[in-house]
């Protein structure tokens, strides 16, 4: 067994999840090789993106880790990798990241985040929360985040947020919904964040290896008319600038975060042939009542990402079946 594969097994055991060996229709990246051949720095659109990526993003080829320095005084830098697919509300999918917060300075009475997301390379800009110089331009964004500050809102918070398609809106918050859990995440320990979307009920799910579970509906919790929608085509790791700084000119967040593994998977497509048909239905049926920990090949049949293939997953499968 290769050293990085053995190391990954140890890491997944430590955080409490076992990431499947095969991801079928999707990808997984354990950063065993230099990621900059597969990932790129976003160029835009709009204001808010910086050119200081060399200072904020680095690769440790010895430890096989992607290192991101979060500095909210700098302009947004987004590192992204193409999904090689466009995901919309009629497709079921999930995504995950294993990360470790190595250092953290989060002054009280401020509000800033460490986050990963599925996002749109064309419509998602660098200004998530808006600032005095402009309105928020972050559309089409399914974001898993940690806000480590304590502020007028409370905190720290783990959050799940969804920014929808613009549909003529001038401001990103015209199509926005979020939910949160007030808890602190560990520093110095690997943890896994997992997001999933199920079109049968139009719900986005988020859970962490530390026990946080969140759910956000596309049809409630902040989305305005028309109902929430999205179109995403990249996996993104984003360091935002201080658009949400509550006590300027302070710095809301300084953090060093190591990313050990990221992945995404199209649910239902067990044989990775880009359709969901009777062959996939047979695979899902064979997984009924099974856990992903015992049967990693059943991951594509676990639509709600709760670790077990059960009746709700079969309802989700029926909603996305595309072929005979």
DOGU-812603 format. One record per residue (C-alpha): residue in one letter; x, y, z. Coordinates in steps of 0.1 Angstrom, whole numbers. Each point is the difference from the previous one (the first is absolute). Example, Ala and Ser with C-alpha at 12.3 -4.5 7.8 and 13.67 -1.06 7.14 Angstrom:
2
REC   res       X       Y       Z
REC     A     123     -45      78
REC     S      14      34      -7
# end
This chain:
324
REC   res       X       Y       Z
REC     X       0       0       0
REC     X      13      35      -9
REC     X      10      21      30
REC     X     -26      27      -8
REC     X     -27     -26      -3
REC     X       9     -14      34
REC     X       1      34      15
REC     X     -34       8     -14
REC     X     -15     -31      16
REC     X      14      11      34
REC     X     -14      35      -5
REC     X     -35     -12      -9
REC     X       1     -23      30
REC     X       9      29      22
REC     X     -28      23     -11
REC     X     -26     -28       2
REC     X      -9      -3     -37
REC     X      13     -24     -27
REC     X       1      16     -34
REC     X      -8     -26     -27
REC     X      28     -13     -22
REC     X     -19       7     -32
REC     X     -20      31      -7
REC     X     -16     -10     -33
REC     X     -14      31     -16
REC     X      20      27      18
REC     X      35       4      13
REC     X      21      -3      31
REC     X      32      18       6
REC     X      24      -9      29
REC     X      27      25     -11
REC     X      25     -28      -4
REC     X      13      20     -30
REC     X       3      37      -6
REC     X     -36      13      -3
REC     X       8      30     -21
REC     X      -2     -21     -32
REC     X     -36      -7       8
REC     X     -11      31      20
REC     X       0      37     -11
REC     X      -4      34      16
REC     X     -33      17      -9
REC     X       2      32     -20
REC     X     -34      15       7
REC     X     -26      11      -8
REC     X      -2      35      15
REC     X      19      16      27
REC     X      14     -16      31
REC     X      26     -25     -14
REC     X      37       5       9
REC     X      33      -9     -16
REC     X      17     -11      32
REC     X      -7     -37      -4
REC     X      37      -9       4
REC     X      -1      13      36
REC     X     -33     -17       8
REC     X       2     -35     -17
REC     X      29     -25       0
REC     X       5     -37      -4
REC     X      20     -22      24
REC     X      12     -29     -22
REC     X      15     -18      30
REC     X     -32      -1      21
REC     X     -23       0     -31
REC     X     -20      29      13
REC     X     -14      31     -16
REC     X       7      29      23
REC     X     -23      31       0
REC     X       8      31      20
REC     X     -32      19       8
REC     X       6      37       4
REC     X     -32      20      -2
REC     X      19      33      -5
REC     X       9     -13     -35
REC     X     -22      -1     -30
REC     X     -19     -33      -7
REC     X      20     -29     -15
REC     X     -19     -30     -12
REC     X      18     -32     -10
REC     X     -23     -22     -21
REC     X      -1     -33     -19
REC     X     -25      -8     -28
REC     X     -26     -26       9
REC     X      -1      -8     -38
REC     X     -37       1       4
REC     X     -27      26       7
REC     X     -21      -7      30
REC     X     -36      14       3
REC     X     -29      -7      23
REC     X     -11     -30     -20
REC     X      32     -19       7
REC     X      10     -18      32
REC     X      35       4      13
REC     X      23       3      30
REC     X      34      15       8
REC     X      25      -1      28
REC     X      32      14      14
REC     X      24     -12      26
REC     X      18      30      16
REC     X      20       9      30
REC     X       0      35      16
REC     X      36       5      11
REC     X      -1      35      13
REC     X     -29      24       6
REC     X      -3      37      10
REC     X     -37      11       0
REC     X      -5      32      19
REC     X     -33       5      18
REC     X     -27      22     -15
REC     X      10      -9     -35
REC     X     -14     -25     -25
REC     X      20     -19     -26
REC     X       2     -36     -13
REC     X      21     -30     -10
REC     X     -20     -17     -28
REC     X      -2     -25     -28
REC     X     -27       1     -27
REC     X     -14     -13     -32
REC     X      -2      32     -21
REC     X      -4      14     -35
REC     X      31      12     -17
REC     X     -18      26     -20
REC     X     -27      14      23
REC     X      18      -2      35
REC     X      20      31       7
REC     X      23       9      28
REC     X     -24      20      22
REC     X     -21     -24      22
REC     X     -15      24      25
REC     X       2      34     -16
REC     X      21      30      11
REC     X      -1      37      -2
REC     X      15       0     -34
REC     X     -25     -24     -17
REC     X     -28     -25       3
REC     X       5     -37       6
REC     X       7     -18     -33
REC     X       2     -36      12
REC     X     -27     -20     -19
REC     X      -3     -37      -6
REC     X      18     -11      31
REC     X      -6     -30      24
REC     X      23       8      29
REC     X      11     -18      31
REC     X      17      24      24
REC     X      13       6      35
REC     X      -2      35      16
REC     X      23      -2      30
REC     X      -7      35      13
REC     X     -23       9      29
REC     X     -20      31      -9
REC     X     -34      17       3
REC     X     -14     -30     -18
REC     X      14     -25      26
REC     X      25     -26     -11
REC     X      21     -17      -9
REC     X     -22     -14     -28
REC     X       1     -29     -24
REC     X     -22       9     -30
REC     X     -16     -13     -32
REC     X     -10      27     -25
REC     X     -13      -1     -35
REC     X       1      30     -24
REC     X     -22      -6     -30
REC     X       1      10     -36
REC     X      -3      38      -7
REC     X     -32      -2     -21
REC     X       2      38      -5
REC     X       9       8      36
REC     X      25      28       6
REC     X      11     -14      33
REC     X      10     -35      11
REC     X     -22       1      30
REC     X     -31       1     -22
REC     X       5     -38      -2
REC     X      15     -11      32
REC     X      -8     -25      28
REC     X      21     -12      30
REC     X      -1     -20      32
REC     X      25      -2      28
REC     X      11     -17      32
REC     X      17      19      27
REC     X      31     -21       9
REC     X      38       2      -1
REC     X      20     -23     -22
REC     X      33     -16      11
REC     X      34      15      -8
REC     X      29     -23      -9
REC     X     -22     -31      -8
REC     X     -11     -13     -34
REC     X     -38       2      -5
REC     X     -23      -7     -29
REC     X     -27      22     -14
REC     X     -26     -17     -23
REC     X     -27      17     -20
REC     X     -28     -17     -20
REC     X     -30      11     -22
REC     X     -31     -21      -5
REC     X     -24      12     -27
REC     X     -30     -20      11
REC     X      -4      24      29
REC     X      22      29     -12
REC     X      21      -2      32
REC     X      37       7       5
REC     X      16     -20      28
REC     X      32       7      20
REC     X      17     -21      27
REC     X      34       1      16
REC     X      20     -28      17
REC     X      -4      20      32
REC     X     -37      -7       0
REC     X     -16      32     -15
REC     X     -29      -7     -24
REC     X     -18      27     -20
REC     X     -27       1     -27
REC     X     -11      28     -23
REC     X     -30       0     -23
REC     X       2      17     -34
REC     X     -36      11       5
REC     X       2      16      35
REC     X      23      18      24
REC     X       8      31     -20
REC     X      -4      -8     -37
REC     X     -23      25     -17
REC     X     -23      -5     -30
REC     X       7     -18     -23
REC     X       9     -30      22
REC     X      37      -6       6
REC     X      21     -15     -28
REC     X      37      -4      -8
REC     X      24     -11     -27
REC     X      35     -10      12
REC     X      30     -13     -19
REC     X      31       2      23
REC     X      12     -11      34
REC     X      13      31      18
REC     X      21       8      30
REC     X      -4      37       6
REC     X      17      26      22
REC     X     -23      30       2
REC     X      10      36       7
REC     X     -16      22      27
REC     X     -33       8     -16
REC     X     -17     -11      32
REC     X      24      18      24
REC     X     -21      13      29
REC     X      27      21      16
REC     X      21      15     -28
REC     X      30       4      -4
REC     X       6     -31      20
REC     X       9     -34     -15
REC     X     -29     -25       5
REC     X      20     -32      -6
REC     X      35     -13      -2
REC     X       2     -38      -4
REC     X      22     -27     -14
REC     X     -20     -30     -13
REC     X      14     -32     -16
REC     X     -23     -19     -25
REC     X       8     -37      -1
REC     X     -28     -13     -23
REC     X     -29      12     -20
REC     X     -26     -18     -21
REC     X     -33       2     -18
REC     X     -23     -28     -12
REC     X     -31      -1     -22
REC     X     -25     -21      20
REC     X     -18     -29     -18
REC     X      25      -5     -28
REC     X      16     -31      15
REC     X      17     -11     -33
REC     X      12      36      -9
REC     X     -14      -1     -35
REC     X     -17      34       3
REC     X     -36     -14       2
REC     X     -21     -14      28
REC     X     -18     -31     -13
REC     X     -10     -35       9
REC     X      36     -11       5
REC     X       4      27      26
REC     X     -34     -10      15
REC     X      13     -35       5
REC     X      31      13      17
REC     X     -21      22      23
REC     X     -23     -29       8
REC     X      30     -22      10
REC     X      11      28      24
REC     X     -34       3      17
REC     X       5      -3      38
REC     X      38       2      -3
REC     X      23      26      14
REC     X      27      18     -20
REC     X      26      -8      26
REC     X      -6     -38      -6
REC     X      -6       4     -38
REC     X      18      30     -14
REC     X     -13      -8     -35
REC     X     -35       9      14
REC     X      10      37       4
REC     X     -17      10     -33
REC     X     -33     -15      14
REC     X       1      20      32
REC     X     -16      31     -13
REC     X      -5      18      34
REC     X      35      -9      11
REC     X     -10     -13      34
REC     X      22     -31      -4
REC     X     -29     -25      -7
REC     X     -19      -9     -31
REC     X     -37       1      11
REC     X     -35       8     -13
REC     X       6      37      -5
REC     X      29      -8     -22
REC     X     -22     -21     -22
REC     X     -25      29      -4
REC     X      29      22      -9
REC     X      12     -25     -26
REC     X     -34      -2     -17
REC     X       0      38      -3
REC     X      32       1     -20
REC     X      -2     -31     -21
REC     X       7       9     -36
REC     X       1     -32     -20
REC     X     -17     -34      -6
# end
